Amino acid sequence: METKISDFMGQTMQKIKEMVDANTVIGTPIQADGVTIIPVSRISVGFASGGSEFATKHQKPEGENAFGGGGGASVKVTPVSFLILKGDMVKLLPVDPPASNTADRVVELVPELVDRVTTFIDQQKEKKAAEQETF
């Protein structure tokens, strides 16, 4: 049975769905000079509603119920980071303030450390290959 409250709730939820979609979290890519930048955001949604349907002693003869209701929603979009793509390189550029403790800083440095170690290993392999060619 459809009621005024269920209509009200359905319309409110539909409006929230229209405001927030996948393109809000992972933004539209921006391209410039061979570099692609993709914004990444965090979304927080708050929702509240209430209502009542009740019959009164002054109700119309055809049986319509009185309705009282209200609702509200809030959507907060916070930029978190940017994915930067250039050729084969992908880098995550965080927007948040710097890490506040050692563990957070270590987690932030892991991707950069992996890149440096990989580069070092590649250089060592090239150096060994060059040495073997000279012998």
C-alpha positions in Angstrom: 0.0 0.0 0.0 1.5 3.3 -1.1 1.3 6.1 1.5 2.3 9.7 1.5 5.2 8.9 3.8 6.6 6.2 1.5 6.2 8.6 -1.5 8.0 11.3 0.5 10.9 8.9 1.5 11.2 7.6 -2.1 11.4 11.0 -3.6 14.1 12.1 -1.0 16.2 9.0 -1.7 15.9 9.5 -5.5 17.2 13.1 -5.1 20.2 11.8 -3.1 21.0 9.2 -5.8 20.9 12.0 -8.4 23.4 14.1 -6.4 25.9 11.3 -5.7 27.1 8.9 -8.4 30.4 7.2 -9.2 31.6 10.3 -11.1 31.5 12.1 -7.8 34.0 9.7 -6.1 36.3 9.2 -9.1 36.1 12.5 -11.0 36.3 13.2 -14.7 39.8 12.8 -16.0 41.6 16.1 -17.0 44.2 15.8 -19.7 47.0 18.3 -20.5 50.4 17.9 -22.2 50.4 14.1 -22.1 49.4 14.0 -18.4 46.1 12.7 -17.1 44.9 13.9 -13.7 42.0 12.1 -12.1 40.5 13.6 -8.9 39.5 11.2 -6.1 37.0 12.3 -3.4 35.4 11.1 -0.2 31.7 11.3 0.1 29.7 11.6 3.4 25.9 11.4 3.3 23.5 12.2 6.1 19.8 11.7 5.9 16.9 12.2 8.3 13.2 12.2 7.9 10.0 11.8 9.8 6.3 11.9 9.3 3.0 10.8 10.4 -0.4 9.8 8.9 -3.3 9.9 11.3 -7.0 10.2 11.2 -8.7 12.9 13.1 -12.2 13.4 14.3 -12.5 16.1 11.6 -11.4 13.7 8.8 -13.1 14.1 5.5 -15.8 11.5 4.7 -13.9 10.0 1.8 -11.3 8.7 4.2 -8.2 10.9 3.5 -5.7 10.9 6.2 -3.9 14.0 7.3 -0.2 14.0 6.7 2.7 15.8 8.4 6.3 15.1 7.5 9.7 16.6 7.0 13.1 15.5 5.9 16.6 16.6 5.2 19.8 15.3 3.6 23.3 16.5 3.5 26.1 15.5 1.1 29.7 16.4 1.8 32.3 15.9 -0.9 35.9 16.1 0.3 38.9 15.9 -2.1 41.2 13.2 -1.0 43.9 12.8 -3.7 44.7 13.0 -7.4 45.9 10.1 -9.6 48.5 11.4 -12.0 49.1 9.3 -15.1 52.0 10.1 -17.5 53.1 7.4 -19.9 53.6 4.2 -17.8 54.0 6.1 -14.6 51.1 6.4 -12.1 51.4 8.5 -9.0 49.0 9.2 -6.2 49.2 12.8 -4.9 47.3 13.1 -1.6 45.5 16.3 -0.7 45.3 15.6 3.0 47.8 17.2 5.4 51.2 15.4 5.9 51.3 12.3 8.1 51.1 13.0 11.8 53.0 10.0 13.0 55.7 7.6 11.9 53.4 4.7 10.9 51.4 7.0 8.6 54.6 8.4 7.1 55.9 4.9 6.4 52.6 4.0 4.6 52.9 7.2 2.5 56.5 6.4 1.5 55.9 2.8 0.5 55.0 3.5 -3.2 57.9 5.9 -3.6 60.3 3.3 -1.9 59.0 0.6 -4.3 59.7 2.8 -7.3 63.2 3.6 -6.1 64.1 0.0 -5.3 62.7 -1.1 -8.7 64.8 1.6 -10.5 67.9 0.6 -8.5 67.5 -3.1 -9.4 67.0 -2.2 -13.1 70.2 -0.1 -13.0 72.1 -2.9 -11.4 70.9 -5.4 -14.1 71.9 -3.0 -16.8 75.3 -2.5 -15.2 75.8 -6.3 -15.0 74.7 -6.8 -18.6 77.1 -4.0 -19.7 80.0 -5.6 -17.8 79.3 -9.1 -19.3 79.3 -7.6 -22.8 82.8 -6.2 -22.3 84.2 -9.6 -21.3 
